[in-house]
């Protein structure tokens, strides 16, 4: 199957604005129900973190980088095209007429959808240093690790209290 995923390209799918996450979930369910995991590999809604200040409090929030679009890593076949094209909330693929055009490797790299997250060598109860994000330079104690999502939860000391925060693997380093 690894050689099949090498043939996959990233395509841009146009959706109703505000329906990106629903479309992602719907496509993932259809792929699973129809056993098409060997043709459609990943559906992504690119997001970015930003800090919102409200009443003097700073909050880290997520926003969609491209509202109205989702990205699909797939091998284009009549069947995969039909499945995505006829998913509720999808208005079509980006490309001239009905012919989807895959993104170039440079475009995919620029979008950051395929960023390789490092594997980490930490265990529960290990101490880690946060190296990026809103908790940068805090020291935390690992509470749980989710290898699939490439995230971990750690207790960091803020204002004299232990607070549980979720961090990406690329936001921490082992002490």
C-alpha positions in Angstrom: 0.0 0.0 0.0 2.9 2.3 0.6 3.7 2.4 -3.1 0.1 3.3 -3.8 0.2 6.3 -1.5 3.3 7.5 -3.3 1.1 7.9 -6.4 -1.3 10.1 -4.5 -1.5 13.8 -5.1 -3.1 16.7 -3.2 -6.3 18.2 -4.7 -8.2 21.2 -3.6 -11.9 20.7 -3.0 -14.3 23.6 -2.9 -17.0 23.5 -0.2 -19.8 25.7 1.2 -18.1 28.2 3.5 -18.4 27.1 7.1 -18.9 23.4 6.1 -15.2 22.5 5.8 -15.1 20.3 8.9 -18.4 18.6 8.1 -17.2 17.8 4.6 -14.0 16.4 6.0 -15.9 14.1 8.4 -18.4 13.1 5.7 -15.7 12.2 3.2 -13.8 10.2 5.9 -17.0 8.3 6.7 -17.7 7.5 3.1 -14.1 6.4 2.5 -14.4 4.1 5.5 -17.8 2.7 4.5 -16.8 2.0 0.9 -13.4 0.7 1.8 -11.5 3.3 -0.3 -8.7 3.9 2.2 -6.2 2.7 -0.6 -7.3 5.5 -2.9 -8.3 8.5 -0.7 -5.6 8.8 2.1 -6.2 12.0 3.9 -8.6 15.0 4.0 -7.2 18.2 5.6 -8.6 21.5 6.6 -5.6 23.8 7.0 -5.8 25.9 10.1 -3.5 28.3 11.9 -3.3 29.4 15.5 -3.7 33.1 16.4 -3.9 35.0 19.7 -7.1 36.9 20.4 -7.1 39.6 23.1 -10.4 40.1 24.8 -11.0 42.1 28.0 -7.2 42.0 28.6 -7.1 38.2 28.4 -5.2 36.4 25.6 -6.6 33.3 24.1 -5.1 31.0 21.5 -7.7 30.2 18.8 -7.7 28.4 15.5 -8.9 29.7 12.2 -9.1 28.2 8.8 -6.3 29.3 6.4 -8.6 28.8 3.3 -12.3 29.1 4.3 -14.4 27.2 1.8 -11.8 24.7 0.8 -10.5 21.3 2.0 -7.5 19.4 0.7 -7.6 15.8 -0.4 -4.6 13.5 -0.7 -5.8 10.9 -3.1 -5.3 8.9 -6.3 -7.6 10.4 -8.9 -9.9 7.7 -10.3 -13.5 8.0 -11.6 -14.7 6.4 -8.4 -12.7 8.6 -6.0 -13.7 11.7 -8.0 -17.3 10.7 -7.8 -17.2 10.0 -4.1 -15.8 13.4 -3.2 -17.7 15.4 -5.9 -21.0 14.0 -4.6 -20.3 14.4 -0.9 -22.8 16.8 0.8 -21.3 20.3 1.1 -18.9 19.9 -1.8 -19.3 22.2 -4.8 -16.5 20.7 -6.8 -12.8 20.3 -7.4 -10.5 23.3 -8.2 -9.5 23.1 -11.8 -10.8 23.9 -15.3 -14.2 22.4 -16.1 -14.6 19.1 -14.3 -10.9 18.2 -14.5 -9.2 18.5 -11.1 -5.6 19.8 -11.1 -3.2 18.4 -8.4 -1.1 20.8 -6.3 2.6 20.8 -7.1 5.0 19.6 -4.4 6.1 23.2 -3.9 2.5 24.3 -3.2 1.9 21.4 -0.8 5.1 22.3 1.0 4.1 26.0 1.2 0.7 25.0 2.6 2.3 23.0 5.3 -0.3 20.2 5.2 2.3 17.5 4.9 4.7 18.7 7.4 6.6 15.7 8.9 6.2 15.8 12.6 9.0 14.3 14.6 8.6 11.2 16.6 9.4 11.9 20.2 11.3 9.9 22.8 9.3 10.8 25.9 7.3 8.8 28.4 4.5 9.6 30.8 6.0 11.5 33.9 9.0 12.8 31.8 9.8 16.5 32.1 9.7 18.5 28.8 10.4 22.0 27.8 8.0 23.9 25.6 9.9 25.4 22.7 7.2 27.1 20.8 3.6 28.4 21.1 1.8 30.3 23.9 3.5 28.2 26.6 7.1 28.7 25.2 9.8 28.2 27.9 7.5 26.5 30.3 8.5 23.2 31.8 5.9 20.5 31.9 5.4 17.0 33.2 4.0 14.6 30.6 0.5 13.2 31.6 -0.5 11.4 28.4 0.8 10.8 24.9 -1.3 10.4 21.7 1.0 9.0 19.0 -1.8 9.0 16.4 -2.6 12.7 16.7 1.1 13.4 17.5 0.1 15.4 20.6 0.7 15.0 24.3 -0.8 16.5 27.5 1.4 17.9 30.1 1.0 19.7 33.4 2.8 23.1 33.4 3.0 25.4 36.4 1.2 28.7 35.7 0.5 31.3 38.4 1.5 28.7 41.1 -1.0 26.1 39.8 -0.5 23.0 37.7 -2.5 23.3 34.5 -3.0 20.6 31.9 -2.2 21.7 28.4 -2.2 19.9 25.0 1.0 20.3 22.9 2.1 19.1 19.5 5.3 17.0 19.4 7.1 19.7 17.5 6.4 22.2 20.4 8.4 20.3 23.0 11.9 19.0 23.7 12.8 16.4 26.3 14.8 17.6 29.3 
